[in-house]
């Protein structure tokens, strides 16, 4: 297991909250591929604007793509799936799965 996948012990309420926060943003965090691997998969959740239509955080998606490009990867594939939200504010969510390929592979 590499450093990006290691689990921290969840042995207190504060550790549980930190764990939940890190899991909610971990998918969109730029990172290198595991040693010997050429691809990285990231998950970015786009939230619909509170008023109007369209995503309120396309800049987060753009930031994830640019940060991964700065690490030497290009966007290979992107897929999306919609998931509704019935919570307070009720905006829909779109999950974007991004597959990046390392540049300079021979």
Secondary structure, 3 states (H helix, E strand, C coil): CCCCCCCCCCCCHHHHHHHHHHHHHHCCCCCCCCCCCCEEEEEEEEEECCCCCCECCHHHHHHHHHHHHHCCEEEEEEEEEEECCCCCCCCCEEEEEEEEEECCCC
